[in-house]
Amino acid sequence: MKSDKPYRLTRQREVILEEVRKVCHHPTADEIYENVRKTLPHISLGTVYRNLDVLAEFGLIKKIEPDFPQMRFDGNTKEHYHITCLHCGMIEDAPIEPSGNSLKNLENALGNLTKHGIFGHKLEFIGLCSKCREKENGRIFKEKLNECIDTGGFK
């Protein structure tokens, strides 16, 4: 959501924004901090966090809140979906477009059924990335599948 407050693109914000936008793996604040320090060696982690919040508030980046301990950031602010690895936590852009009447029809149907005003949706695909699948040869998949069956959902 874009803010109505005045905004200034400081040198720190510019460098942070550049770091977020130049990678596709949806970095954590710690990863961004490590890369930003190469250009701004005296910047603090707290400053990076505050500036990431400001950049997200003004719609220049997106915050991604996965079911993992660390928030991640996305330089691509266009509507798109993600694939999250249940083992390593890596988040990738899903190579499909979020357009189409079927999702709009689903939003409308859900709104009619629940009487909610539906403004959009979030859809995240979960599974194992190719590296984790190869490394674990299906063991993790079986564990997560059993967990899902036992608890009624993924943790």
Helices and strands as residue ranges (DSSP letters): H 11-21, H 29-36, H 45-57, E 62-64, E 72-74, E 82-85, E 91-93, H 101-114, E 124-127, H 130-136, H 139-151
